[in-house]
Amino acid sequence: QVQLVESGGGLVQAGGSLDLSCVTSGSILRVYTVAWYRQAPGQQRELVARITRDLIRDYHDSVKGRFTISRDNVMNIAYLRMNSLKPEDTGLYYCNADVQETDREGYRNYWGQGTQVTVSS
C-alpha cells in the first residue's frame, strides 16, 4: 500500500512562483528516484525534473534555472519550486516515485493523482 499525493497547484500570473509538494505514504522501506511530470491537454506527458535518493538532480531544458526539485528522505516528501512561470508551464503536474515496500523485494513505480498548475498571461 503506497500512495503519492500532490498538493500546491493553483493559478498564477506569468512571472510568478508556485511550490508543489508530493507526500509518499504507506508500507515503505525506501523511496528512491522521485520525479515530477506534467501534461497539458492534448499533449504528451513530459518529465519536468527528477531527483535521486542521494540528491542528484536533472531537469527538462525548458525549466532549467527556473524550477528546483528537492526532497526530505525522512518524511518522504518531494518538492518542486517553480519560479518565473510561463503560460507554457500550464498543465497537470504529477509526482512519480520508485518505492521499495516493506512486504516485498524489489521496486515498484507509483503515480500521484496530479495537481493543476495554470499560468495566465
C-alpha positions as a LaTeX table, in Angstrom:
\begin{tabular}{lrrr}
\hline
Residue & $x$ (\AA) & $y$ (\AA) & $z$ (\AA) \\
\hline
Gln1 & 0.00 & 0.00 & 0.00 \\
Val2 & 1.75 & 3.09 & $-1.30$ \\
Gln3 & 0.13 & 6.39 & $-2.11$ \\
Leu4 & 1.50 & 9.58 & $-3.62$ \\
Val5 & $-0.45$ & 12.77 & $-3.04$ \\
Glu6 & 0.43 & 16.07 & $-4.70$ \\
Ser7 & $-0.62$ & 19.48 & $-3.49$ \\
Gly8 & 0.13 & 23.14 & $-4.06$ \\
Gly9 & $-1.20$ & 23.71 & $-7.55$ \\
Gly10 & $-3.12$ & 26.82 & $-8.43$ \\
Leu11 & $-3.50$ & 29.82 & $-10.67$ \\
Val12 & $-0.65$ & 32.31 & $-11.00$ \\
Gln13 & 0.30 & 35.09 & $-13.36$ \\
Ala14 & 3.26 & 34.79 & $-15.69$ \\
Gly15 & 6.45 & 35.56 & $-13.82$ \\
Gly16 & 5.05 & 34.30 & $-10.55$ \\
Ser17 & 6.07 & 31.37 & $-8.39$ \\
Leu18 & 4.42 & 28.24 & $-7.06$ \\
Asp19 & 5.53 & 25.42 & $-4.77$ \\
Leu20 & 4.33 & 21.84 & $-5.17$ \\
Ser21 & 4.59 & 19.02 & $-2.64$ \\
Cys22 & 4.37 & 15.26 & $-3.01$ \\
Val23 & 3.84 & 13.06 & 0.04 \\
Thr24 & 4.58 & 9.36 & $-0.29$ \\
Ser25 & 2.97 & 7.17 & 2.36 \\
Gly26 & 2.25 & 3.53 & 3.11 \\
Ser27 & 4.34 & 0.44 & 3.74 \\
Ile28 & 7.62 & 1.98 & 2.69 \\
Leu29 & 11.18 & 0.89 & 3.26 \\
Arg30 & 12.79 & 3.40 & 0.91 \\
Val31 & 11.78 & 5.89 & $-1.71$ \\
Tyr32 & 14.33 & 6.01 & $-4.49$ \\
Thr33 & 14.11 & 8.30 & $-7.50$ \\
Val34 & 11.29 & 10.84 & $-7.40$ \\
Ala35 & 10.20 & 12.78 & $-10.45$ \\
Trp36 & 7.74 & 15.47 & $-11.44$ \\
Tyr37 & 5.92 & 15.18 & $-14.74$ \\
Arg38 & 3.41 & 17.47 & $-16.37$ \\
Gln39 & 0.78 & 17.10 & $-19.04$ \\
Ala40 & $-1.09$ & 19.79 & $-20.92$ \\
Pro41 & $-4.40$ & 18.98 & $-22.66$ \\
Gly42 & $-3.80$ & 17.20 & $-25.94$ \\
Gln43 & $-0.09$ & 16.83 & $-25.27$ \\
Gln44 & 2.21 & 14.07 & $-24.12$ \\
Arg45 & 3.19 & 13.78 & $-20.51$ \\
Glu46 & 6.74 & 15.04 & $-20.10$ \\
Leu47 & 9.41 & 14.74 & $-17.45$ \\
Val48 & 9.98 & 18.05 & $-15.69$ \\
Ala49 & 12.52 & 17.20 & $-13.00$ \\
Arg50 & 13.99 & 14.19 & $-11.27$ \\
Ile51 & 15.92 & 13.62 & $-8.07$ \\
Thr52 & 17.67 & 10.53 & $-6.73$ \\
Arg53 & 17.81 & 9.47 & $-3.11$ \\
Asp54 & 21.32 & 10.93 & $-2.80$ \\
Leu55 & 20.07 & 14.24 & $-4.23$ \\
Ile56 & 21.32 & 14.07 & $-7.80$ \\
Arg57 & 19.02 & 16.28 & $-9.87$ \\
Asp58 & 18.22 & 16.73 & $-13.51$ \\
Tyr59 & 15.74 & 18.95 & $-15.31$ \\
His60 & 14.00 & 19.35 & $-18.59$ \\
Asp61 & 15.80 & 22.01 & $-20.60$ \\
Ser62 & 12.74 & 24.25 & $-20.63$ \\
Val63 & 12.73 & 24.62 & $-16.83$ \\
Lys64 & 16.44 & 24.78 & $-16.06$ \\
Gly65 & 17.24 & 27.82 & $-13.98$ \\
Arg66 & 13.58 & 28.31 & $-13.06$ \\
Phe67 & 12.48 & 25.13 & $-11.25$ \\
Thr68 & 14.11 & 23.39 & $-8.30$ \\
Ile69 & 13.36 & 19.84 & $-7.17$ \\
Ser70 & 14.16 & 18.77 & $-3.61$ \\
Arg71 & 13.21 & 16.07 & $-1.13$ \\
Asp72 & 13.06 & 15.07 & 2.52 \\
Asn73 & 14.14 & 11.44 & 2.85 \\
Val74 & 12.90 & 11.18 & 6.43 \\
Met75 & 9.39 & 12.43 & 5.81 \\
Asn76 & 9.23 & 11.05 & 2.25 \\
Ile77 & 8.19 & 14.35 & 0.76 \\
Ala78 & 9.32 & 15.73 & $-2.58$ \\
Tyr79 & 9.00 & 19.33 & $-3.65$ \\
Leu80 & 9.04 & 21.36 & $-6.81$ \\
Arg81 & 9.67 & 25.07 & $-6.55$ \\
Met82 & 8.66 & 26.85 & $-9.73$ \\
Asn83 & 9.85 & 30.38 & $-10.38$ \\
Ser84 & 9.43 & 32.73 & $-13.33$ \\
Leu85 & 6.43 & 30.76 & $-14.52$ \\
Lys86 & 5.34 & 30.96 & $-18.13$ \\
Pro87 & 1.96 & 30.18 & $-19.72$ \\
Glu88 & 3.53 & 27.15 & $-21.37$ \\
Asp89 & 4.17 & 25.71 & $-17.90$ \\
Thr90 & 0.42 & 25.19 & $-17.54$ \\
Gly91 & $-0.66$ & 21.59 & $-17.03$ \\
Leu92 & $-1.40$ & 18.79 & $-14.63$ \\
Tyr93 & 1.69 & 18.10 & $-12.56$ \\
Tyr94 & 2.21 & 14.53 & $-11.40$ \\
Cys95 & 4.54 & 13.06 & $-8.84$ \\
Asn96 & 6.20 & 9.75 & $-9.66$ \\
Ala97 & 8.41 & 7.58 & $-7.46$ \\
Asp98 & 10.22 & 4.27 & $-7.32$ \\
Val99 & 9.43 & 2.68 & $-3.96$ \\
Gln100 & 10.77 & $-0.32$ & $-2.08$ \\
Glu101 & 7.99 & $-1.66$ & 0.12 \\
Thr102 & 8.16 & $-3.47$ & 3.45 \\
Asp103 & 6.29 & $-6.57$ & 2.28 \\
Arg104 & 8.22 & $-7.38$ & $-0.88$ \\
Glu105 & 11.60 & $-7.33$ & $-2.51$ \\
Gly106 & 12.40 & $-5.03$ & $-5.37$ \\
Tyr107 & 10.83 & $-1.81$ & $-6.57$ \\
Arg108 & 7.51 & $-0.53$ & $-7.80$ \\
Asn109 & 6.70 & 2.68 & $-9.59$ \\
Tyr110 & 3.79 & 4.84 & $-8.40$ \\
Trp111 & 1.96 & 7.91 & $-9.63$ \\
Gly112 & 0.06 & 10.59 & $-7.78$ \\
Gln113 & $-3.31$ & 11.94 & $-8.88$ \\
Gly114 & $-1.94$ & 15.23 & $-10.18$ \\
Thr115 & $-2.30$ & 18.86 & $-9.22$ \\
Gln116 & $-3.30$ & 21.56 & $-11.67$ \\
Val117 & $-0.97$ & 24.46 & $-12.41$ \\
Thr118 & $-2.35$ & 27.29 & $-14.52$ \\
Val119 & $-0.22$ & 30.25 & $-15.57$ \\
Ser120 & $-2.05$ & 33.22 & $-17.03$ \\
Ser121 & $-0.61$ & 35.85 & $-19.36$ \\
\hline
\end{tabular}
